[in-house]
């Protein structure tokens, strides 16, 4: 499998990797692809973070043995790092039960033995039940490994057990969420996809806590970029097409070139489909049809996204604009919903009628995650949120077209949207956040 795996030259220092843990006959080629990408590395310690399949109580569990043995020989356990993690105060314990029948760590070990030389392993089984617990452990793991020549492996599969068509909608989205290095985003992705109740989907990640912990650890150790190597499932290896398990292979790197957020990097084809989706959703609403939220064939439409949908008349005047700055659902479902809400529930305007729709143009804005800013960071082209106490206001970047001067823009934002004095954005008590957006509008009515 290692010989057959395609070579991959990482675009930075490898900090961590995602490696599937199913039986070698199913996920082995992807595990080989990951480990082929690790050739040339010489870590002293490899932390392999697996997940529990045996119904353990919640927790994070280390192993008390001195070594793991495979047919290729023994791999010593990194005793010093084990002891440091136990002292870290993040709820880590030693459990022989957690490791005795658990395969998630063991599957990757022969590949590592063929790829790396003279390393110790730090074997961890995670059964954390909350995002804060997973992130705390990840940061503690990074603290233990900081300054060492180390590598972290997330040993997790993806979805269980959807039919093949559903797996191909879900698994690439899950893999994209891992590449963001945001444990919160991965957790939301899993939550939103599970809520859609797709047939056969028991889970989106079988090792969600492991994935979130490894993201947090990699981020703390300097990773800023994710690269996907492959996404496949058991049906690709001859398994049941109606009951599949998903596999992802990826690297988390320190590259100096942070990766574009997936919903901010949409293709022209994806943006065109979103415009069509918005218009068709409004037509369905006006015809009395109420489609349920669901999955989309475009995997990125199944990722969380903050969206605004705007309807305008032929003369450019506003007819409705509603959205959210915090992702509450997947991109596709958010566009479908806010297309209707903006047309029918914007309190500034009467509801759009069926006779109007052909004379309206739709615009979609997909927002980035807001980040804190100072007054001097406010520049044309950015969306801006200002808040003070219970008052808050948002201007999308489009407003710069009408208010191109920073002082004018921010004064109007404070007065009109937040109900604050015009100069409040410069005061010490003001909270400023900025965001970017991907914006697409229909070119012809």
Secondary structure as the mmCIF struct_conf table of DSSP 4:
data_model
#
loop_
_struct_conf.conf_type_id
_struct_conf.id
_struct_conf.beg_label_comp_id
_struct_conf.beg_label_asym_id
_struct_conf.beg_label_seq_id
_struct_conf.end_label_comp_id
_struct_conf.end_label_asym_id
_struct_conf.end_label_seq_id
TURN_TY1_P TURN_TY1_P1 UNK A 2 UNK A 4
BEND BEND1 UNK A 5 UNK A 5
HELX_LH_PP_P HELX_LH_PP_P1 UNK A 6 UNK A 7
BEND BEND2 UNK A 11 UNK A 12
STRN STRN1 UNK A 13 UNK A 19
BEND BEND3 UNK A 22 UNK A 22
HELX_RH_AL_P HELX_RH_AL_P1 UNK A 24 UNK A 36
TURN_TY1_P TURN_TY1_P2 UNK A 37 UNK A 40
BEND BEND4 UNK A 44 UNK A 44
STRN STRN2 UNK A 45 UNK A 51
BEND BEND5 UNK A 54 UNK A 54
HELX_LH_PP_P HELX_LH_PP_P2 UNK A 56 UNK A 57
BEND BEND6 UNK A 58 UNK A 59
STRN STRN3 UNK A 60 UNK A 62
BEND BEND7 UNK A 65 UNK A 66
STRN STRN4 UNK A 67 UNK A 70
TURN_TY1_P TURN_TY1_P3 UNK A 71 UNK A 72
STRN STRN5 UNK A 73 UNK A 76
STRN STRN6 UNK A 77 UNK A 77
HELX_RH_AL_P HELX_RH_AL_P2 UNK A 79 UNK A 86
TURN_TY1_P TURN_TY1_P4 UNK A 87 UNK A 87
BEND BEND8 UNK A 88 UNK A 91
STRN STRN7 UNK A 92 UNK A 94
HELX_RH_AL_P HELX_RH_AL_P3 UNK A 96 UNK A 100
TURN_TY1_P TURN_TY1_P5 UNK A 101 UNK A 101
TURN_TY1_P TURN_TY1_P6 UNK A 104 UNK A 105
HELX_RH_AL_P HELX_RH_AL_P4 UNK A 106 UNK A 115
BEND BEND9 UNK A 118 UNK A 118
STRN STRN8 UNK A 120 UNK A 126
BEND BEND10 UNK A 130 UNK A 130
HELX_RH_AL_P HELX_RH_AL_P5 UNK A 131 UNK A 145
TURN_TY1_P TURN_TY1_P7 UNK A 146 UNK A 147
BEND BEND11 UNK A 148 UNK A 148
STRN STRN9 UNK A 150 UNK A 155
STRN STRN10 UNK A 160 UNK A 160
BEND BEND12 UNK A 161 UNK A 161
HELX_RH_AL_P HELX_RH_AL_P6 UNK A 164 UNK A 179
TURN_TY1_P TURN_TY1_P8 UNK A 180 UNK A 181
HELX_RH_AL_P HELX_RH_AL_P7 UNK A 183 UNK A 195
TURN_TY1_P TURN_TY1_P9 UNK A 196 UNK A 197
TURN_TY1_P TURN_TY1_P10 UNK A 199 UNK A 200
BEND BEND13 UNK A 202 UNK A 202
STRN STRN11 UNK A 203 UNK A 203
BEND BEND14 UNK A 204 UNK A 204
TURN_TY1_P TURN_TY1_P11 UNK A 206 UNK A 207
HELX_RH_AL_P HELX_RH_AL_P8 UNK A 208 UNK A 220
TURN_TY1_P TURN_TY1_P12 UNK A 221 UNK A 222
STRN STRN12 UNK A 225 UNK A 233
HELX_RH_3T_P HELX_RH_3T_P1 UNK A 234 UNK A 237
TURN_TY1_P TURN_TY1_P13 UNK A 238 UNK A 238
TURN_TY1_P TURN_TY1_P14 UNK A 241 UNK A 242
BEND BEND15 UNK A 243 UNK A 243
STRN STRN13 UNK A 245 UNK A 245
STRN STRN14 UNK A 246 UNK A 254
BEND BEND16 UNK A 256 UNK A 257
HELX_LH_PP_P HELX_LH_PP_P3 UNK A 258 UNK A 261
HELX_RH_3T_P HELX_RH_3T_P2 UNK A 262 UNK A 264
BEND BEND17 UNK A 265 UNK A 265
HELX_RH_AL_P HELX_RH_AL_P9 UNK A 268 UNK A 286
TURN_TY1_P TURN_TY1_P15 UNK A 287 UNK A 288
HELX_LH_PP_P HELX_LH_PP_P4 UNK A 291 UNK A 293
BEND BEND18 UNK A 297 UNK A 298
HELX_RH_3T_P HELX_RH_3T_P3 UNK A 299 UNK A 302
BEND BEND19 UNK A 303 UNK A 303
STRN STRN15 UNK A 304 UNK A 304
STRN STRN16 UNK A 306 UNK A 312
TURN_TY1_P TURN_TY1_P16 UNK A 314 UNK A 315
BEND BEND20 UNK A 316 UNK A 316
STRN STRN17 UNK A 318 UNK A 323
BEND BEND21 UNK A 325 UNK A 326
BEND BEND22 UNK A 329 UNK A 329
STRN STRN18 UNK A 330 UNK A 330
HELX_RH_AL_P HELX_RH_AL_P10 UNK A 331 UNK A 344
TURN_TY1_P TURN_TY1_P17 UNK A 347 UNK A 348
BEND BEND23 UNK A 349 UNK A 349
HELX_LH_PP_P HELX_LH_PP_P5 UNK A 350 UNK A 352
TURN_TY1_P TURN_TY1_P18 UNK A 354 UNK A 356
HELX_RH_3T_P HELX_RH_3T_P4 UNK A 357 UNK A 359
STRN STRN19 UNK A 361 UNK A 367
HELX_LH_PP_P HELX_LH_PP_P6 UNK A 368 UNK A 370
STRN STRN20 UNK A 371 UNK A 373
HELX_RH_3T_P HELX_RH_3T_P5 UNK A 375 UNK A 377
TURN_TY1_P TURN_TY1_P19 UNK A 380 UNK A 381
STRN STRN21 UNK A 383 UNK A 388
TURN_TY1_P TURN_TY1_P20 UNK A 389 UNK A 390
STRN STRN22 UNK A 391 UNK A 395
HELX_RH_3T_P HELX_RH_3T_P6 UNK A 397 UNK A 401
TURN_TY1_P TURN_TY1_P21 UNK A 402 UNK A 402
BEND BEND24 UNK A 405 UNK A 405
HELX_RH_AL_P HELX_RH_AL_P11 UNK A 406 UNK A 412
HELX_RH_PI_P HELX_RH_PI_P1 UNK A 413 UNK A 417
TURN_TY1_P TURN_TY1_P22 UNK A 418 UNK A 418
TURN_TY1_P TURN_TY1_P23 UNK A 422 UNK A 423
HELX_RH_3T_P HELX_RH_3T_P7 UNK A 424 UNK A 426
BEND BEND25 UNK A 427 UNK A 427
TURN_TY1_P TURN_TY1_P24 UNK A 428 UNK A 429
STRN STRN23 UNK A 431 UNK A 435
STRN STRN24 UNK A 437 UNK A 441
BEND BEND26 UNK A 443 UNK A 443
#
